[in-house]
Amino acid sequence: MSKSIFELVDELPTNNLTISALRSLDFVAPGEWQNVVGFVNTIKTVTGEDDEELIQQIGDRAVYLYNDRSQGYQRAMWLYQTVDSTDKALGAAALANKVGEKIPLLGFLNRVTPKAEKAQTIDLCLKLVAELVAFCQINGIPGDSIGDFVGSLGEYSGESFIRMAALVCFDGLIPLGPDFISSALSRLNQTSPQELDQNSTFANIKDAIPGNDSSSKLNFIGQSFDSVSGWMSGLVSSKNLTPQKVANNLQNFVDFADDKLDYLAAFLDVSTNYYEHTGTQTLARRLIERASAEI
């Protein structure tokens, strides 16, 4: 990794389209996520400490743990970054500087088209698998520990919960509709290993996915999504989530027509990096918690 963990946390933005999109999900988890940025500030927030010497010791230990390649922290960070980066091929920077405005989607339509539903389905499932593998890396357990991951979802909170909520809302409900779980499972079952190989996100992270070849990796992806479908369904039903409800909350910072939700999904792909942003926050929190316990 080219940057240290403290640099990554220090460079997290305080306000951009990603932050606006995540804040729009406050109705799903009121008060659950605070955009904590800055490495020292994160140490203070996580530990409650204000002793500068102790904060320095915790920070040094967290940096050491992150730099230790025998641990899985750098691998987890790479996964969070990589599953977001493949969405950003189309002019994200030009959109990012318009934060604070109500961005009309009409001009955006000239620059991007929605993904096909199968491509959107594969990307949704790959983001979920990236979350699973990153969880295993952070916790030092085998990367195919689906049961441990599913069990942990009930304990997800803060930035980890909002990331999964965003996955359901931004990569599930908006592009694929209210029946995204069943439709995704159906499309995944009709996907061949050859089609999977053509997906750019898969090409980037395939070495991190358990399995000896694309066929076995595809099976693992399907098994993972199926195992988490109950949790996702529970979130949708408990919060009465619909594509329209999610979109209405996004209209605070972007204008779009109600029949253009597939374009809204493309807009979110290009203009946000919520996986990397909240993944960095999750990783920093886990490192700081461990460092604090070890010094």
N, C-alpha and C positions, 0 to 999 in steps of 0.2 A: 504494500500500500504506500502511496506517495505522501500521504499526509498522516500526521499523528492524530490520535483520538481527540486531544485537546484542541487542535486546529479545526477539526471537523465540527466539533460542538461550538467553538467560538464563532465559526463562520455561518452557523444556522441563521436564516433570516428571521426578522421579527415581524415582517409584514410583506406578503406577496400573494399571488393567486393561490398558491398551495395553502397558505395560512387561512385565507378567506374561505376556501373550499372546506377545510377541516372545521373551521368555526361554524360553518353552515350545518354541521352535524351535531351541534350542541343539543338539538331537540331529541336526538337518539340517546345521548348520554349527558344529561345536563351537568355542567361543571366538572365532567370527568377528565377533560384534557386541558392543560395549561401549556402554552407554548414557552417552555423553559429553555432558554438559550444561554450560551456562555459556560465554559467548563467550570470555573470557580463558582459561578452562580448555581450550576447544577449540583455541585458537591454540597453547597449550603442547603439547597432545597431538599435533596435526598436524605442528608444526614442530620440536618438541623444544627450543624456545628457553625460556630463563628470564630473559633480559635484559629488564627492564621497559620500557626505552625502545624496544627493537626490537619488543617485543610491541605497544606502543602504535602504532608506525608501521604494523605489519602490520594491526592492527585498523582504524586510520583508512583505510588503502588499501582494505581489504575493504568497509568501509561505503561508501566513495566508489564503488566498482565496483557495489555492489548498488543504490545510488541512481541510477546512470547509466541512464536509461531507454532509451538506445540499445543497451544490453546486454540479455540475455534473462533475467537472474536473477529479477527481480520476477515476470515472466510464469511462470517455472517454479514459483516459490513459490505463486503463485495457483492453478496447476494442482494441485499437491499438496494444497493446502487444500480446493479445490473438490470434488475427487472424493471426499474424505472427508466433507465437510459434508452432502451429500445423504443420507448414511446415518444421520444423527443426529436425525431428526425426532421420535424417540420416547424421551424421558426418559433420555438418556444420563447426565445429571448425577446423577440419583437412583441410578443403578447405580454410578457412579464412586466415590461415597463409601463403598462397601462393600468396597473393596479390602482385602485382608488376611483377609477372611472367605471361607469356602467358600460361594459364592453358589448357593443352590438355584434351578434354572431354572424350577421349577413356578410360582412367583409371577410370573416374567417372562412366562410363556406367556399370562397374562391381558392383557398390555399390548402384545403384538406378535405378528404372524403372519409366517411366512416369505414371502419373495418368490416369485412364480411362477418356474418354471425359466427361462423366456425372459427375464424381467426380470433374474434373477440372471446369466444369460449375457451380456446386454448390459452390465451393470455391470462384470463381469469384463473384458470386451473393452475397455470405455472406460477402465478403470484402466490397462490395458496401453498403450493409445494415449496416455494422459496421461503415462505414463512415457517413452514414445518422444519425444513432443513436448517434454517438459521436458528430456530429454537433449539434444535438438537446440538448445533455447534456451540451456542452460548452456554448450554447446560452440560456439555461434555458427555452426551449420550449418543448412541448410534443413530446415524442419519435416517434410518428407516423406522424409527420409534413412533409410529402413527398413534398408537394407544396413549403413550405419554403426552403427546401433543394435544390430542383431543381432550384428555383429562385436564390439561392445564388451561384450556380455553375458559373454563368456568372461573378461573382466578385472574384472567386478563383484566387489566385496569389501565387507566391513564392513557399514555401514548400507544400502548400495545392494543388496548381495546378500540381506540379510535381508528387505528390502522385497519383492524378487521372490519369495523363498521364501514369505513370508506371502501374497502374491498367489496363488501356486499352491496353498498349503495352505488358507487361510481363505476365499478367493473361488472356488477351483476344486474341490479335492478334497472339502471338507466339504459344501458345498451341492449339488454336481453329481455327486459320486461318482467312482470310480476312472477312468472313461472320460470325464472332463470335457472333455478336449481335442477328441476326436472329436464328442462330443455338442454342445459349444459351436459348433464349426464347422458342424455340421448345422443347429442352431437359427438360427445367424446367417444361413445361406443361405436360410432360410425366413422371415427377417424383412424386412418391407417398410419403405421410407423413412418411411411414415406411422406405423408402430409405433415406429420409432426416435425420431421427433419427439415422441412421447408420454412418452419416458423423461426423468425430471427431471435426471439427470446429464448426458445429452446436451444437453438444453436449456441447461444452464449452461456447457458447455465447447465447444459446437459451433463457435463462431467460431475456436477454436484448432486445430480439426481440418482438415487439408488437404482441399480439395474445394470445388466451386462451389455445390453444393446437397446436400440430404440423401442423395440417391442416390449421388453420387460420394463423399461422406463415409462412407457405409455400405460402399462398395467398399474404401475405404482402411482402414477398421476391420477388415474381413475379411482383407485382404491382410496387414495388420500382425500379426493374431493367427496366421494361417497361417504367417507367416515365423518367428515365435517358438515355434511349436509343437514344433519339434525340440529347442530348448533346454529347454523345459518338460518334454517327455517324457524327455529325458536326466536331468534332475534327479529326476524321479519314480522312474525305474528305478535310477539310481545309488544313491539313498538308500532304495530299496524303500519308497517312501511310499504309504500307504493312508489313507483317511479315518479308520479306526479307530486307526491309529498316531498320527496328528495329534491326534485327540480324546483319546486316552489321556494324552498329554502335557499337554493343557489341563485335565485333571481334577485337577491339583494346586491349582487355584484356583476351579474351578466344577464343581458337580455337575449331571449330566444323564443321562438314559437313553440307551442306545446307539441306540435307534430314533428319537431326536429330533435327528439331526444337522442337519436343515434349520432347526430352532429354534436350535440352537447357532450356525449361520451368521448368523441374524438377530440373536442376542445379540451376536456379534462386530461386526456392522455398527453396532449402536446404541452399544455401550459402548467401542469402540476407535477411534483415529484413527492407525493405524500408518503410513499413507501420508504424512500431514502430519508426524508426528513424525520418521520416518526421512528424509523429504524435506528437512526443515529441516536435519538433520544433514549430509546429502549436500551441500546447497547451501552450508552454512557451510564444509565441508571444501574444496570447489572454490574458493570465494572466497579462503579463507586460503592455499591452495596458490598461487593466481595472485598474490595480493598479496605473498606472501613472495618470489616469483620476480621481482617487478617493482620492489621497493624496493632 
